[in-house]
Every structure is written in structure tokens, then in C-alpha cells.
Amino acid sequence: MKWQMPIGVDNFFDIRSKYYYFVDKTDFIRQLIDGHSAVTLITRPRRFGKTLTLSMLEYFFFH
């Protein structure tokens, strides 16, 4: 099994099933859920993993 860098991959399921490296954002998701705020604005530079983080949230809650 050879691990790869997921350049351009923003789907959490694909990253987990195809042996890609990724930065685990589980703690960030926990803080987001425990924050109890009405609205959360995530501002980060491009290519910082916003779409992948939202894909992780979707995967955790709906699969």
C-alpha cells in the first residue's frame, strides 16, 4: 500500500478509502460543535482544507 498526497481531492470518503495523507481535523470539528454558536464563519486562505473539513462533517453526521 502506497500513501499519496491528495492534490485537489476534497471528498473525505475518497481520502479515507484510497490511502491519501490528510490533516485530521477531528479536534476542530469537536470545537465547532461544542461552540454552540448560531453562526460560524470559517475564513482561511485558499487550499487550506475548508471543503474537506465540511466533507468530514457531512461524513460524520450522515454516514
PDB file of N, CA, C and O in Angstrom:
ATOM      1  N   MET A   1       0.844  -1.165   0.000  1.00  0.00           N
ATOM      2  CA  MET A   1       0.000   0.000   0.000  1.00  0.00           C
ATOM      3  C   MET A   1       0.893   1.233   0.000  1.00  0.00           C
ATOM      4  O   MET A   1       1.778   1.360   0.846  1.00  0.00           O
ATOM      5  N   LYS A   2       0.664   2.141  -0.947  1.00  0.00           N
ATOM      6  CA  LYS A   2       1.466   3.346  -1.063  1.00  0.00           C
ATOM      7  C   LYS A   2       0.584   4.567  -0.789  1.00  0.00           C
ATOM      8  O   LYS A   2      -0.408   4.797  -1.481  1.00  0.00           O
ATOM      9  N   TRP A   3       0.960   5.344   0.227  1.00  0.00           N
ATOM     10  CA  TRP A   3       0.210   6.545   0.585  1.00  0.00           C
ATOM     11  C   TRP A   3       0.557   7.681  -0.366  1.00  0.00           C
ATOM     12  O   TRP A   3       1.705   7.815  -0.791  1.00  0.00           O
ATOM     13  N   GLN A   4      -0.445   8.505  -0.701  1.00  0.00           N
ATOM     14  CA  GLN A   4      -0.258   9.591  -1.662  1.00  0.00           C
ATOM     15  C   GLN A   4      -0.741  10.906  -1.061  1.00  0.00           C
ATOM     16  O   GLN A   4      -1.460  10.910  -0.062  1.00  0.00           O
ATOM     17  N   MET A   5      -0.349  12.008  -1.664  1.00  0.00           N
ATOM     18  CA  MET A   5      -0.851  13.329  -1.290  1.00  0.00           C
ATOM     19  C   MET A   5      -2.112  13.600  -2.101  1.00  0.00           C
ATOM     20  O   MET A   5      -2.102  13.420  -3.319  1.00  0.00           O
ATOM     21  N   PRO A   6      -3.191  14.024  -1.464  1.00  0.00           N
ATOM     22  CA  PRO A   6      -4.467  14.219  -2.161  1.00  0.00           C
ATOM     23  C   PRO A   6      -4.583  15.600  -2.811  1.00  0.00           C
ATOM     24  O   PRO A   6      -5.375  16.427  -2.358  1.00  0.00           O
ATOM     25  N   ILE A   7      -3.825  15.854  -3.838  1.00  0.00           N
ATOM     26  CA  ILE A   7      -3.867  17.142  -4.522  1.00  0.00           C
ATOM     27  C   ILE A   7      -5.194  17.270  -5.253  1.00  0.00           C
ATOM     28  O   ILE A   7      -5.485  16.497  -6.167  1.00  0.00           O
ATOM     29  N   GLY A   8      -6.001  18.254  -4.846  1.00  0.00           N
ATOM     30  CA  GLY A   8      -7.277  18.510  -5.496  1.00  0.00           C
ATOM     31  C   GLY A   8      -8.429  17.620  -5.060  1.00  0.00           C
ATOM     32  O   GLY A   8      -9.537  17.755  -5.580  1.00  0.00           O
ATOM     33  N   VAL A   9      -8.199  16.714  -4.119  1.00  0.00           N
ATOM     34  CA  VAL A   9      -9.263  15.829  -3.635  1.00  0.00           C
ATOM     35  C   VAL A   9      -9.906  16.490  -2.420  1.00  0.00           C
ATOM     36  O   VAL A   9      -9.225  16.794  -1.440  1.00  0.00           O
ATOM     37  N   ASP A  10     -11.226  16.714  -2.484  1.00  0.00           N
ATOM     38  CA  ASP A  10     -11.894  17.380  -1.370  1.00  0.00           C
ATOM     39  C   ASP A  10     -13.041  16.552  -0.798  1.00  0.00           C
ATOM     40  O   ASP A  10     -13.925  17.087  -0.128  1.00  0.00           O
ATOM     41  N   ASN A  11     -13.026  15.258  -1.061  1.00  0.00           N
ATOM     42  CA  ASN A  11     -14.058  14.367  -0.559  1.00  0.00           C
ATOM     43  C   ASN A  11     -13.445  13.458   0.504  1.00  0.00           C
ATOM     44  O   ASN A  11     -12.525  12.693   0.215  1.00  0.00           O
ATOM     45  N   PHE A  12     -13.955  13.542   1.732  1.00  0.00           N
ATOM     46  CA  PHE A  12     -13.397  12.787   2.851  1.00  0.00           C
ATOM     47  C   PHE A  12     -13.452  11.275   2.605  1.00  0.00           C
ATOM     48  O   PHE A  12     -12.499  10.565   2.924  1.00  0.00           O
ATOM     49  N   PHE A  13     -14.546  10.785   2.049  1.00  0.00           N
ATOM     50  CA  PHE A  13     -14.666   9.345   1.781  1.00  0.00           C
ATOM     51  C   PHE A  13     -13.575   8.876   0.822  1.00  0.00           C
ATOM     52  O   PHE A  13     -12.974   7.823   1.039  1.00  0.00           O
ATOM     53  N   ASP A  14     -13.312   9.647  -0.237  1.00  0.00           N
ATOM     54  CA  ASP A  14     -12.258   9.277  -1.183  1.00  0.00           C
ATOM     55  C   ASP A  14     -10.894   9.246  -0.508  1.00  0.00           C
ATOM     56  O   ASP A  14     -10.089   8.351  -0.766  1.00  0.00           O
ATOM     57  N   ILE A  15     -10.637  10.215   0.349  1.00  0.00           N
ATOM     58  CA  ILE A  15      -9.341  10.270   1.029  1.00  0.00           C
ATOM     59  C   ILE A  15      -9.162   9.070   1.949  1.00  0.00           C
ATOM     60  O   ILE A  15      -8.081   8.483   1.991  1.00  0.00           O
ATOM     61  N   ARG A  16     -10.197   8.698   2.680  1.00  0.00           N
ATOM     62  CA  ARG A  16     -10.108   7.563   3.591  1.00  0.00           C
ATOM     63  C   ARG A  16     -10.024   6.227   2.857  1.00  0.00           C
ATOM     64  O   ARG A  16      -9.347   5.307   3.317  1.00  0.00           O
ATOM     65  N   SER A  17     -10.701   6.118   1.729  1.00  0.00           N
ATOM     66  CA  SER A  17     -10.743   4.820   1.050  1.00  0.00           C
ATOM     67  C   SER A  17      -9.588   4.595   0.082  1.00  0.00           C
ATOM     68  O   SER A  17      -9.348   3.459  -0.328  1.00  0.00           O
ATOM     69  N   LYS A  18      -8.875   5.641  -0.290  1.00  0.00           N
ATOM     70  CA  LYS A  18      -7.803   5.497  -1.276  1.00  0.00           C
ATOM     71  C   LYS A  18      -6.414   5.773  -0.711  1.00  0.00           C
ATOM     72  O   LYS A  18      -5.477   6.015  -1.472  1.00  0.00           O
ATOM     73  N   TYR A  19      -6.266   5.740   0.621  1.00  0.00           N
ATOM     74  CA  TYR A  19      -4.965   5.851   1.277  1.00  0.00           C
ATOM     75  C   TYR A  19      -4.217   7.137   0.935  1.00  0.00           C
ATOM     76  O   TYR A  19      -3.066   7.109   0.500  1.00  0.00           O
ATOM     77  N   TYR A  20      -4.890   8.251   1.139  1.00  0.00           N
ATOM     78  CA  TYR A  20      -4.242   9.550   0.982  1.00  0.00           C
ATOM     79  C   TYR A  20      -3.828  10.079   2.350  1.00  0.00           C
ATOM     80  O   TYR A  20      -4.446   9.753   3.364  1.00  0.00           O
ATOM     81  N   TYR A  21      -2.785  10.892   2.372  1.00  0.00           N
ATOM     82  CA  TYR A  21      -2.440  11.632   3.580  1.00  0.00           C
ATOM     83  C   TYR A  21      -3.438  12.769   3.735  1.00  0.00           C
ATOM     84  O   TYR A  21      -3.901  13.326   2.739  1.00  0.00           O
ATOM     85  N   PHE A  22      -3.775  13.121   4.975  1.00  0.00           N
ATOM     86  CA  PHE A  22      -4.588  14.303   5.216  1.00  0.00           C
ATOM     87  C   PHE A  22      -4.385  14.766   6.652  1.00  0.00           C
ATOM     88  O   PHE A  22      -3.946  13.996   7.507  1.00  0.00           O
ATOM     89  N   VAL A  23      -4.708  16.027   6.908  1.00  0.00           N
ATOM     90  CA  VAL A  23      -4.605  16.585   8.250  1.00  0.00           C
ATOM     91  C   VAL A  23      -5.915  16.298   8.964  1.00  0.00           C
ATOM     92  O   VAL A  23      -6.980  16.721   8.514  1.00  0.00           O
ATOM     93  N   ASP A  24      -5.837  15.584  10.067  1.00  0.00           N
ATOM     94  CA  ASP A  24      -7.031  15.222  10.823  1.00  0.00           C
ATOM     95  C   ASP A  24      -7.594  16.464  11.515  1.00  0.00           C
ATOM     96  O   ASP A  24      -6.911  17.098  12.319  1.00  0.00           O
ATOM     97  N   LYS A  25      -8.823  16.798  11.199  1.00  0.00           N
ATOM     98  CA  LYS A  25      -9.464  17.987  11.770  1.00  0.00           C
ATOM     99  C   LYS A  25     -10.552  17.612  12.767  1.00  0.00           C
ATOM    100  O   LYS A  25     -11.485  18.385  12.986  1.00  0.00           O
ATOM    101  N   THR A  26     -10.443  16.440  13.369  1.00  0.00           N
ATOM    102  CA  THR A  26     -11.445  15.984  14.314  1.00  0.00           C
ATOM    103  C   THR A  26     -11.559  16.929  15.504  1.00  0.00           C
ATOM    104  O   THR A  26     -12.669  17.220  15.949  1.00  0.00           O
ATOM    105  N   ASP A  27     -10.439  17.413  16.027  1.00  0.00           N
ATOM    106  CA  ASP A  27     -10.477  18.340  17.164  1.00  0.00           C
ATOM    107  C   ASP A  27     -11.142  19.655  16.771  1.00  0.00           C
ATOM    108  O   ASP A  27     -11.899  20.230  17.554  1.00  0.00           O
ATOM    109  N   PHE A  28     -10.861  20.131  15.561  1.00  0.00           N
ATOM    110  CA  PHE A  28     -11.510  21.349  15.071  1.00  0.00           C
ATOM    111  C   PHE A  28     -13.024  21.156  14.981  1.00  0.00           C
ATOM    112  O   PHE A  28     -13.787  22.049  15.350  1.00  0.00           O
ATOM    113  N   ILE A  29     -13.456  20.003  14.497  1.00  0.00           N
ATOM    114  CA  ILE A  29     -14.882  19.705  14.388  1.00  0.00           C
ATOM    115  C   ILE A  29     -15.516  19.638  15.776  1.00  0.00           C
ATOM    116  O   ILE A  29     -16.631  20.121  15.972  1.00  0.00           O
ATOM    117  N   ARG A  30     -14.814  19.043  16.735  1.00  0.00           N
ATOM    118  CA  ARG A  30     -15.319  18.990  18.111  1.00  0.00           C
ATOM    119  C   ARG A  30     -15.501  20.397  18.666  1.00  0.00           C
ATOM    120  O   ARG A  30     -16.529  20.690  19.278  1.00  0.00           O
ATOM    121  N   GLN A  31     -14.526  21.267  18.462  1.00  0.00           N
ATOM    122  CA  GLN A  31     -14.628  22.647  18.930  1.00  0.00           C
ATOM    123  C   GLN A  31     -15.771  23.377  18.229  1.00  0.00           C
ATOM    124  O   GLN A  31     -16.473  24.181  18.842  1.00  0.00           O
ATOM    125  N   LEU A  32     -15.950  23.096  16.962  1.00  0.00           N
ATOM    126  CA  LEU A  32     -17.029  23.715  16.204  1.00  0.00           C
ATOM    127  C   LEU A  32     -18.391  23.301  16.755  1.00  0.00           C
ATOM    128  O   LEU A  32     -19.283  24.137  16.899  1.00  0.00           O
ATOM    129  N   ILE A  33     -18.552  22.028  17.061  1.00  0.00           N
ATOM    130  CA  ILE A  33     -19.824  21.525  17.582  1.00  0.00           C
ATOM    131  C   ILE A  33     -20.054  21.997  19.015  1.00  0.00           C
ATOM    132  O   ILE A  33     -21.166  22.388  19.370  1.00  0.00           O
ATOM    133  N   ASP A  34     -19.010  21.963  19.835  1.00  0.00           N
ATOM    134  CA  ASP A  34     -19.146  22.362  21.237  1.00  0.00           C
ATOM    135  C   ASP A  34     -19.270  23.870  21.422  1.00  0.00           C
ATOM    136  O   ASP A  34     -19.618  24.326  22.511  1.00  0.00           O
ATOM    137  N   GLY A  35     -18.992  24.649  20.384  1.00  0.00           N
ATOM    138  CA  GLY A  35     -19.029  26.103  20.489  1.00  0.00           C
ATOM    139  C   GLY A  35     -20.413  26.666  20.713  1.00  0.00           C
ATOM    140  O   GLY A  35     -20.547  27.739  21.302  1.00  0.00           O
ATOM    141  N   HIS A  36     -21.451  25.974  20.259  1.00  0.00           N
ATOM    142  CA  HIS A  36     -22.839  26.384  20.450  1.00  0.00           C
ATOM    143  C   HIS A  36     -23.123  27.780  19.902  1.00  0.00           C
ATOM    144  O   HIS A  36     -23.932  28.510  20.474  1.00  0.00           O
ATOM    145  N   SER A  37     -22.487  28.154  18.831  1.00  0.00           N
ATOM    146  CA  SER A  37     -22.766  29.455  18.235  1.00  0.00           C
ATOM    147  C   SER A  37     -23.847  29.308  17.163  1.00  0.00           C
ATOM    148  O   SER A  37     -23.995  28.252  16.548  1.00  0.00           O
ATOM    149  N   ALA A  38     -24.592  30.384  16.958  1.00  0.00           N
ATOM    150  CA  ALA A  38     -25.669  30.354  15.957  1.00  0.00           C
ATOM    151  C   ALA A  38     -25.098  30.311  14.543  1.00  0.00           C
ATOM    152  O   ALA A  38     -25.658  29.660  13.660  1.00  0.00           O
ATOM    153  N   VAL A  39     -23.992  31.001  14.333  1.00  0.00           N
ATOM    154  CA  VAL A  39     -23.362  31.080  13.012  1.00  0.00           C
ATOM    155  C   VAL A  39     -21.858  30.936  13.178  1.00  0.00           C
ATOM    156  O   VAL A  39     -21.278  31.490  14.112  1.00  0.00           O
ATOM    157  N   THR A  40     -21.230  30.202  12.282  1.00  0.00           N
ATOM    158  CA  THR A  40     -19.779  30.068  12.298  1.00  0.00           C
ATOM    159  C   THR A  40     -19.233  30.453  10.935  1.00  0.00           C
ATOM    160  O   THR A  40     -19.659  29.912   9.915  1.00  0.00           O
ATOM    161  N   LEU A  41     -18.299  31.378  10.914  1.00  0.00           N
ATOM    162  CA  LEU A  41     -17.645  31.805   9.685  1.00  0.00           C
ATOM    163  C   LEU A  41     -16.226  31.263   9.701  1.00  0.00           C
ATOM    164  O   LEU A  41     -15.443  31.570  10.599  1.00  0.00           O
ATOM    165  N   ILE A  42     -15.907  30.464   8.712  1.00  0.00           N
ATOM    166  CA  ILE A  42     -14.562  29.881   8.617  1.00  0.00           C
ATOM    167  C   ILE A  42     -13.830  30.600   7.500  1.00  0.00           C
ATOM    168  O   ILE A  42     -14.093  30.376   6.318  1.00  0.00           O
ATOM    169  N   THR A  43     -12.913  31.461   7.888  1.00  0.00           N
ATOM    170  CA  THR A  43     -12.140  32.208   6.887  1.00  0.00           C
ATOM    171  C   THR A  43     -10.701  31.710   6.919  1.00  0.00           C
ATOM    172  O   THR A  43     -10.013  31.834   7.932  1.00  0.00           O
ATOM    173  N   ARG A  44     -10.273  31.167   5.846  1.00  0.00           N
ATOM    174  CA  ARG A  44      -8.910  30.669   5.694  1.00  0.00           C
ATOM    175  C   ARG A  44      -8.479  30.927   4.257  1.00  0.00           C
ATOM    176  O   ARG A  44      -9.320  31.119   3.378  1.00  0.00           O
ATOM    177  N   PRO A  45      -7.186  30.931   4.017  1.00  0.00           N
ATOM    178  CA  PRO A  45      -6.720  31.105   2.635  1.00  0.00           C
ATOM    179  C   PRO A  45      -7.140  29.946   1.742  1.00  0.00           C
ATOM    180  O   PRO A  45      -7.559  28.895   2.225  1.00  0.00           O
ATOM    181  N   ARG A  46      -7.025  30.148   0.460  1.00  0.00           N
ATOM    182  CA  ARG A  46      -7.311  29.073  -0.492  1.00  0.00           C
ATOM    183  C   ARG A  46      -6.404  27.885  -0.213  1.00  0.00           C
ATOM    184  O   ARG A  46      -5.285  28.040   0.275  1.00  0.00           O
ATOM    185  N   ARG A  47      -6.903  26.703  -0.528  1.00  0.00           N
ATOM    186  CA  ARG A  47      -6.162  25.439  -0.402  1.00  0.00           C
ATOM    187  C   ARG A  47      -5.831  25.111   1.057  1.00  0.00           C
ATOM    188  O   ARG A  47      -4.833  24.443   1.326  1.00  0.00           O
ATOM    189  N   PHE A  48      -6.660  25.574   2.003  1.00  0.00           N
ATOM    190  CA  PHE A  48      -6.398  25.336   3.422  1.00  0.00           C
ATOM    191  C   PHE A  48      -7.230  24.186   3.978  1.00  0.00           C
ATOM    192  O   PHE A  48      -7.008  23.776   5.117  1.00  0.00           O
ATOM    193  N   GLY A  49      -8.183  23.651   3.211  1.00  0.00           N
ATOM    194  CA  GLY A  49      -8.935  22.492   3.641  1.00  0.00           C
ATOM    195  C   GLY A  49     -10.348  22.763   4.118  1.00  0.00           C
ATOM    196  O   GLY A  49     -10.918  21.940   4.834  1.00  0.00           O
ATOM    197  N   LYS A  50     -10.927  23.885   3.745  1.00  0.00           N
ATOM    198  CA  LYS A  50     -12.299  24.190   4.173  1.00  0.00           C
ATOM    199  C   LYS A  50     -13.287  23.187   3.603  1.00  0.00           C
ATOM    200  O   LYS A  50     -14.137  22.684   4.338  1.00  0.00           O
ATOM    201  N   THR A  51     -13.201  22.887   2.333  1.00  0.00           N
ATOM    202  CA  THR A  51     -14.133  21.966   1.696  1.00  0.00           C
ATOM    203  C   THR A  51     -13.971  20.563   2.261  1.00  0.00           C
ATOM    204  O   THR A  51     -14.961  19.862   2.474  1.00  0.00           O
ATOM    205  N   LEU A  52     -12.738  20.148   2.504  1.00  0.00           N
ATOM    206  CA  LEU A  52     -12.501  18.825   3.088  1.00  0.00           C
ATOM    207  C   LEU A  52     -13.068  18.759   4.509  1.00  0.00           C
ATOM    208  O   LEU A  52     -13.630  17.734   4.895  1.00  0.00           O
ATOM    209  N   THR A  53     -12.933  19.824   5.286  1.00  0.00           N
ATOM    210  CA  THR A  53     -13.488  19.843   6.636  1.00  0.00           C
ATOM    211  C   THR A  53     -15.005  19.714   6.596  1.00  0.00           C
ATOM    212  O   THR A  53     -15.580  18.980   7.399  1.00  0.00           O
ATOM    213  N   LEU A  54     -15.657  20.407   5.683  1.00  0.00           N
ATOM    214  CA  LEU A  54     -17.105  20.287   5.550  1.00  0.00           C
ATOM    215  C   LEU A  54     -17.492  18.888   5.072  1.00  0.00           C
ATOM    216  O   LEU A  54     -18.526  18.359   5.481  1.00  0.00           O
ATOM    217  N   SER A  55     -16.684  18.295   4.222  1.00  0.00           N
ATOM    218  CA  SER A  55     -16.935  16.926   3.782  1.00  0.00           C
ATOM    219  C   SER A  55     -16.807  15.956   4.959  1.00  0.00           C
ATOM    220  O   SER A  55     -17.571  14.995   5.053  1.00  0.00           O
ATOM    221  N   MET A  56     -15.840  16.203   5.865  1.00  0.00           N
ATOM    222  CA  MET A  56     -15.702  15.377   7.061  1.00  0.00           C
ATOM    223  C   MET A  56     -16.942  15.499   7.942  1.00  0.00           C
ATOM    224  O   MET A  56     -17.436  14.499   8.462  1.00  0.00           O
ATOM    225  N   LEU A  57     -17.450  16.729   8.113  1.00  0.00           N
ATOM    226  CA  LEU A  57     -18.669  16.937   8.895  1.00  0.00           C
ATOM    227  C   LEU A  57     -19.841  16.161   8.300  1.00  0.00           C
ATOM    228  O   LEU A  57     -20.585  15.493   9.018  1.00  0.00           O
ATOM    229  N   GLU A  58     -19.993  16.257   7.000  1.00  0.00           N
ATOM    230  CA  GLU A  58     -21.068  15.538   6.317  1.00  0.00           C
ATOM    231  C   GLU A  58     -20.934  14.033   6.538  1.00  0.00           C
ATOM    232  O   GLU A  58     -21.916  13.351   6.833  1.00  0.00           O
ATOM    233  N   TYR A  59     -19.723  13.526   6.395  1.00  0.00           N
ATOM    234  CA  TYR A  59     -19.481  12.093   6.557  1.00  0.00           C
ATOM    235  C   TYR A  59     -19.794  11.647   7.986  1.00  0.00           C
ATOM    236  O   TYR A  59     -20.417  10.603   8.179  1.00  0.00           O
ATOM    237  N   PHE A  60     -19.371  12.422   8.991  1.00  0.00           N
ATOM    238  CA  PHE A  60     -19.598  12.061  10.386  1.00  0.00           C
ATOM    239  C   PHE A  60     -21.084  12.046  10.736  1.00  0.00           C
ATOM    240  O   PHE A  60     -21.536  11.166  11.468  1.00  0.00           O
ATOM    241  N   PHE A  61     -21.848  13.009  10.221  1.00  0.00           N
ATOM    242  CA  PHE A  61     -23.249  13.138  10.623  1.00  0.00           C
ATOM    243  C   PHE A  61     -24.214  12.311   9.782  1.00  0.00           C
ATOM    244  O   PHE A  61     -25.272  11.928  10.282  1.00  0.00           O
ATOM    245  N   PHE A  62     -23.892  12.026   8.540  1.00  0.00           N
ATOM    246  CA  PHE A  62     -24.867  11.412   7.640  1.00  0.00           C
ATOM    247  C   PHE A  62     -24.489  10.032   7.115  1.00  0.00           C
ATOM    248  O   PHE A  62     -25.233   9.460   6.319  1.00  0.00           O
ATOM    249  N   HIS A  63     -23.350   9.482   7.540  1.00  0.00           N
ATOM    250  CA  HIS A  63     -22.976   8.144   7.045  1.00  0.00           C
ATOM    251  C   HIS A  63     -22.733   7.209   8.191  1.00  0.00           C
ATOM    252  O   HIS A  63     -22.408   6.041   7.977  1.00  0.00           O
TER     253      HIS A  63
END
